[in-house]
Amino acid sequence: MASSSSPSPETTVVSAQWLKANIERPDVVVLDCSWYLPAMERDPRAEHEAKRVPGARFFDVDRVSDPSSPLPHMLPDAGAFAAACDAVGVANGDQVVVYDGAGLFSAARGWWMFKAFGHDAVALLDGGMRAWEKLDGAPVETTPPAVPIAAAADACAGWYTNDASNAMSSSSSYRATLRPELVLGKDDVLARCVGADAAETLVDARPKPRWAGEAPEPRAGIRSGRVPGSACVPFFDVLDAEDRTFKSADEIRDIFAAAGADVRYHGTKKKVVASCGTGVTACVLSLGAAIARGDGTPLPVYDGSWTEWGAEGSGCPVDGK
């Protein structure tokens, strides 16, 4: 638990060098937030069991979610998120550090989830497990995990089923408070991001061929195309192609600006909302904007993203080829 004399919180990214220097701090909690698309043919749980940053606990961003939603990995209720945090030993005063095995893919979703529930002291390990393993003298833990891999997911599910053996929603030590301004639904996007008088710009993290409607969507029943009036910043554009770390703040600002979005909201520029396929890589843009702004402030995320908007029968307008 952090004390009044704890260092200033890290709120965007930390380097492998920083983590190595601070990993023994009692308030630093490391979470493996790995999740992969089926086409990646990787098993995040098996990889965590095989090796991890020392002391890391597995935080399943796919299953710490709302099971009642037909959409994948939608943000859970605050009580369910709190139960998941309790299960892996995260306290409100902790400095959380999230990472994934891809370098940077799903861990930004973990970062955004903590921000969305009011936990500001959360940072992403820039470059992920790959950066940690490249660092001279950085140990890798290969013994069985001290915290069960399914702990966070089971606690979240238990909260929804009122299974007292898995989660105790009425007595959670962790306190989660949703920041609704960081989470948009379909109706919000329709009202605020579509039309000539739209007050906000939706920026899509999908590859440009999918955004343009020139490539099919990987999920069945999802139309090709984009939200009318949206811009496109493929998430990998804000990352270094080789080591999967974030580009500089100036570079990220320029990339957003080139797409027609000003993440600093200078002058009369519209506010920006991040979207993607299922709400995961949109969080990379959310974090990238926080770096570009220099204040740790995330972009709001359209949680249902294109899987909801582009679904046949969604009633949402689609632009494309």
C-alpha positions as CSV (number, residue, x, y, z in Angstrom):
1,M,0.0,0.0,0.0
2,A,1.4,3.4,-0.9
3,S,2.1,5.9,1.8
4,S,2.3,9.7,2.0
5,S,6.0,9.4,1.3
6,S,5.6,7.2,-1.8
7,P,7.1,8.5,-5.1
8,S,4.9,10.4,-7.5
9,P,2.7,7.9,-9.4
10,E,3.5,6.8,-12.9
11,T,0.4,7.3,-15.0
12,T,1.4,6.4,-18.6
13,V,4.4,4.2,-19.4
14,V,7.5,3.0,-17.6
15,S,10.7,1.5,-19.0
16,A,12.0,-1.9,-18.2
17,Q,14.9,-0.1,-16.4
18,W,12.4,1.7,-14.2
19,L,10.6,-1.5,-13.3
20,K,13.8,-3.3,-12.5
21,A,14.7,-0.5,-10.1
22,N,11.3,-0.4,-8.5
23,I,10.0,-3.9,-8.6
24,E,10.8,-4.6,-4.9
25,R,8.7,-1.6,-3.7
26,P,5.8,-3.0,-1.6
27,D,3.3,-0.8,-3.5
28,V,4.3,-1.9,-7.0
29,V,2.0,-4.6,-8.3
30,V,2.7,-6.1,-11.8
31,L,-0.1,-7.5,-13.8
32,D,0.2,-9.6,-17.0
33,C,-2.7,-8.5,-19.2
34,S,-1.8,-10.7,-22.2
35,W,-4.6,-11.5,-24.6
36,Y,-4.3,-12.5,-28.3
37,L,-6.5,-12.8,-31.3
38,P,-7.1,-16.4,-32.5
39,A,-5.0,-15.7,-35.6
40,M,-2.0,-15.1,-33.4
41,E,-2.1,-18.7,-32.2
42,R,-0.8,-17.9,-28.7
43,D,-2.1,-19.0,-25.3
44,P,-1.6,-16.2,-22.8
45,R,-2.3,-18.3,-19.8
46,A,0.1,-21.0,-20.8
47,E,2.8,-18.3,-21.5
48,H,2.2,-16.7,-18.1
49,E,2.5,-20.1,-16.4
50,A,5.8,-20.8,-18.2
51,K,7.5,-17.4,-17.5
52,R,6.6,-14.0,-16.2
53,V,8.0,-10.8,-14.7
54,P,8.8,-11.8,-11.1
55,G,5.7,-11.5,-8.9
56,A,3.4,-10.7,-11.8
57,R,-0.2,-11.8,-11.4
58,F,-2.4,-12.7,-14.4
59,F,-5.2,-10.2,-15.1
60,D,-7.4,-11.6,-17.8
61,V,-8.7,-8.5,-19.8
62,D,-10.9,-10.8,-21.9
63,R,-12.7,-12.5,-19.0
64,V,-12.7,-9.6,-16.4
65,S,-15.7,-8.4,-18.3
66,D,-19.5,-8.3,-18.4
67,P,-20.7,-11.8,-19.1
68,S,-24.2,-10.5,-19.9
69,S,-23.0,-8.6,-23.0
70,P,-23.1,-10.4,-26.4
71,L,-20.0,-8.3,-27.3
72,P,-16.5,-9.5,-26.4
73,H,-14.7,-8.3,-23.3
74,M,-17.0,-5.4,-22.4
75,L,-16.1,-3.4,-19.3
76,P,-17.5,-5.1,-16.1
77,D,-19.4,-3.4,-13.3
78,A,-17.4,-1.6,-10.7
79,G,-18.1,-4.3,-8.1
80,A,-16.9,-7.1,-10.4
81,F,-13.7,-5.1,-11.2
82,A,-13.1,-4.6,-7.5
83,A,-13.5,-8.3,-6.9
84,A,-11.0,-9.1,-9.6
85,C,-8.5,-6.6,-8.1
86,D,-9.0,-8.2,-4.6
87,A,-8.3,-11.6,-6.1
88,V,-4.9,-10.6,-7.4
89,G,-4.0,-8.4,-4.4
90,V,-4.3,-4.9,-5.9
91,A,-5.0,-2.1,-3.4
92,N,-6.2,1.4,-4.2
93,G,-2.9,2.9,-3.2
94,D,-0.8,0.6,-5.3
95,Q,1.3,1.6,-8.3
96,V,0.1,-0.9,-10.9
97,V,2.3,-1.8,-13.9
98,V,0.7,-3.7,-16.7
99,Y,2.3,-5.6,-19.6
100,D,1.7,-8.2,-22.2
101,G,3.8,-10.8,-24.1
102,A,3.3,-9.2,-27.5
103,G,5.3,-6.1,-26.6
104,L,2.2,-3.8,-26.7
105,F,-1.2,-5.1,-27.7
106,S,-3.7,-6.0,-25.0
107,A,-2.0,-4.4,-22.0
108,A,-3.2,-1.0,-22.9
109,R,-6.7,-2.4,-22.3
110,G,-5.7,-3.2,-18.8
111,W,-4.3,0.3,-18.3
112,W,-7.5,1.9,-19.6
113,M,-9.7,-0.3,-17.4
114,F,-7.9,0.9,-14.3
115,K,-8.2,4.5,-15.4
116,A,-11.9,4.0,-16.1
117,F,-12.4,2.8,-12.5
118,G,-10.6,5.7,-11.0
119,H,-7.1,4.2,-10.4
120,D,-4.7,6.8,-11.7
121,A,-1.4,5.2,-10.6
122,V,-1.3,2.7,-13.4
123,A,1.5,2.5,-16.1
124,L,2.3,0.2,-19.0
125,L,5.6,-1.5,-19.3
126,D,6.8,0.0,-22.6
127,G,7.8,-2.9,-24.9
128,G,6.2,-5.5,-22.6
129,M,7.8,-8.9,-21.8
130,R,10.0,-8.5,-24.8
131,A,11.6,-5.4,-23.3
132,W,12.0,-7.0,-19.9
133,E,13.8,-10.1,-21.3
134,K,16.2,-7.9,-23.3
135,L,17.3,-6.0,-20.2
136,D,20.6,-7.1,-18.7
137,G,20.1,-8.6,-15.3
138,A,16.3,-8.7,-15.3
139,P,15.2,-11.9,-13.8
140,V,12.4,-14.1,-15.2
141,E,10.2,-16.2,-13.0
142,T,9.5,-19.7,-14.2
143,T,8.2,-21.4,-11.0
144,P,4.4,-21.9,-10.6
145,P,2.6,-18.6,-10.2
146,A,1.9,-17.7,-6.6
147,V,-1.5,-16.3,-7.5
148,P,-3.8,-18.7,-9.6
149,I,-4.0,-17.7,-13.2
150,A,-7.8,-17.7,-13.2
151,A,-8.1,-15.7,-9.9
152,A,-9.2,-12.4,-11.4
153,A,-11.5,-13.9,-14.0
154,D,-13.1,-16.3,-11.5
155,A,-13.7,-13.4,-9.0
156,C,-15.3,-11.3,-11.7
157,A,-17.6,-14.1,-12.8
158,G,-18.4,-14.9,-9.1
159,W,-19.5,-11.4,-8.5
160,Y,-22.1,-11.7,-11.3
161,T,-23.3,-15.0,-10.0
162,N,-23.2,-14.0,-6.3
163,D,-21.0,-17.0,-5.6
164,A,-19.6,-16.1,-2.2
165,S,-16.8,-18.6,-2.6
166,N,-15.4,-16.7,-5.5
167,A,-16.2,-13.1,-4.8
168,M,-17.7,-11.0,-1.9
169,S,-19.0,-7.9,-3.6
170,S,-20.3,-6.4,-0.4
171,S,-16.9,-6.6,1.4
172,S,-14.4,-5.9,-1.4
173,S,-11.3,-4.2,0.0
174,Y,-10.6,-2.5,-3.4
175,R,-12.9,0.4,-4.2
176,A,-13.7,1.0,-7.9
177,T,-15.6,4.1,-9.1
178,L,-16.5,4.3,-12.7
179,R,-15.6,7.4,-14.6
180,P,-18.4,7.4,-17.1
181,E,-16.8,10.1,-19.2
182,L,-14.2,7.6,-20.3
183,V,-16.7,5.0,-21.6
184,L,-18.9,5.6,-24.7
185,G,-21.8,3.4,-25.9
186,K,-23.4,3.3,-29.3
187,D,-25.9,6.0,-28.5
188,D,-23.2,8.3,-27.3
189,V,-21.3,7.9,-30.6
190,L,-24.5,8.5,-32.7
191,A,-25.2,11.7,-30.7
192,R,-21.7,13.1,-30.5
193,C,-19.5,11.8,-33.3
194,V,-21.8,11.5,-36.4
195,G,-23.2,14.3,-38.5
196,A,-22.2,17.7,-39.8
197,D,-22.6,19.2,-36.3
198,A,-20.7,16.4,-34.5
199,A,-19.0,17.7,-31.3
200,E,-16.4,14.9,-31.2
201,T,-14.2,13.0,-33.6
202,L,-14.0,9.2,-33.4
203,V,-10.6,7.9,-34.3
204,D,-10.5,4.2,-35.4
205,A,-7.4,2.1,-34.5
206,R,-8.1,-0.6,-37.1
207,P,-5.9,-1.0,-40.2
208,K,-6.8,1.5,-42.9
209,P,-8.1,-1.1,-45.4
210,R,-10.7,-2.2,-42.9
211,W,-11.6,1.3,-41.9
212,A,-12.0,2.3,-45.6
213,G,-14.2,-0.7,-46.3
214,E,-11.7,-2.3,-48.7
215,A,-11.0,-5.4,-46.5
216,P,-13.5,-7.8,-44.9
217,E,-14.0,-7.9,-41.2
218,P,-12.6,-11.0,-39.4
219,R,-15.8,-11.6,-37.4
220,A,-18.8,-13.1,-39.1
221,G,-21.9,-10.9,-39.4
222,I,-19.9,-7.6,-39.3
223,R,-20.1,-5.2,-42.1
224,S,-17.1,-3.6,-43.7
225,G,-16.5,0.1,-43.4
226,R,-16.4,2.9,-40.8
227,V,-18.4,5.2,-38.6
228,P,-19.3,8.2,-40.8
229,G,-17.0,11.2,-40.2
230,S,-14.5,9.1,-38.3
231,A,-10.7,9.3,-38.8
232,C,-8.2,6.4,-38.8
233,V,-5.0,6.1,-36.8
234,P,-4.0,2.4,-37.0
235,F,-2.7,1.6,-33.5
236,F,0.7,0.3,-34.8
237,D,1.3,3.8,-36.3
238,V,2.0,5.2,-32.8
239,L,4.4,2.4,-32.0
240,D,8.0,1.7,-33.0
241,A,7.8,-1.1,-35.5
242,E,10.8,-3.0,-34.2
243,D,10.5,-3.0,-30.4
244,R,6.8,-2.2,-30.0
245,T,7.4,0.8,-27.7
246,F,5.5,4.1,-28.0
247,K,6.9,6.8,-30.3
248,S,7.7,10.2,-28.8
249,A,4.9,12.5,-27.6
250,D,5.6,14.9,-30.5
251,E,5.4,12.1,-33.0
252,I,2.1,10.8,-31.6
253,R,0.6,14.3,-31.6
254,D,1.6,14.7,-35.3
255,I,0.2,11.3,-36.2
256,F,-3.2,12.2,-34.7
257,A,-3.1,15.7,-36.3
258,A,-2.3,14.2,-39.7
259,A,-5.5,12.2,-39.4
260,G,-7.5,15.3,-38.5
261,A,-7.6,14.9,-34.7
262,D,-6.0,17.1,-32.1
263,V,-5.6,15.3,-28.9
264,R,-4.7,18.5,-27.1
265,Y,-8.0,20.1,-27.9
266,H,-6.4,23.4,-28.8
267,G,-8.6,26.2,-30.1
268,T,-11.8,25.0,-31.6
269,K,-10.6,21.4,-32.3
270,K,-13.1,18.7,-31.4
271,K,-12.6,16.2,-28.6
272,V,-11.4,12.8,-29.6
273,V,-12.9,9.3,-28.9
274,A,-11.0,6.1,-29.6
275,S,-12.5,3.0,-31.3
276,C,-11.3,-0.2,-32.9
277,G,-12.6,-3.7,-33.6
278,T,-13.6,-4.9,-30.1
279,G,-12.3,-2.2,-27.7
280,V,-8.7,-3.5,-27.2
281,T,-6.4,-1.6,-29.5
282,A,-8.5,1.6,-29.1
283,C,-6.9,1.6,-25.7
284,V,-3.5,1.9,-27.3
285,L,-4.6,5.1,-28.9
286,S,-6.1,6.2,-25.5
287,L,-2.7,5.7,-23.9
288,G,-0.8,7.2,-26.8
289,A,-2.9,10.3,-26.5
290,A,-2.2,10.4,-22.7
291,I,1.5,10.4,-23.5
292,A,1.1,13.1,-26.2
293,R,-0.8,15.3,-23.8
294,G,1.8,14.8,-21.1
295,D,-0.7,14.6,-18.3
296,G,-1.8,11.0,-18.2
297,T,-5.3,11.8,-19.3
298,P,-6.8,8.9,-21.4
299,L,-9.0,9.3,-24.4
300,P,-12.6,8.0,-23.9
301,V,-13.1,4.6,-25.6
302,Y,-16.2,3.4,-27.5
303,D,-16.3,0.1,-25.7
304,G,-18.5,-1.8,-28.2
305,S,-16.4,-0.5,-31.1
306,W,-16.8,-1.8,-34.6
307,T,-18.2,-5.2,-33.5
308,E,-21.2,-3.4,-32.2
309,W,-21.5,-0.6,-34.7
310,G,-20.8,-2.7,-37.8
311,A,-23.1,-5.6,-36.9
312,E,-25.8,-6.5,-39.3
313,G,-29.0,-5.1,-37.9
314,S,-27.3,-2.6,-35.6
315,G,-29.2,0.2,-37.2
316,C,-25.9,2.2,-37.3
317,P,-24.9,4.1,-40.5
318,V,-21.8,2.9,-42.3
319,D,-19.5,4.6,-44.7
320,G,-17.0,2.7,-46.9
321,K,-15.9,1.7,-50.4
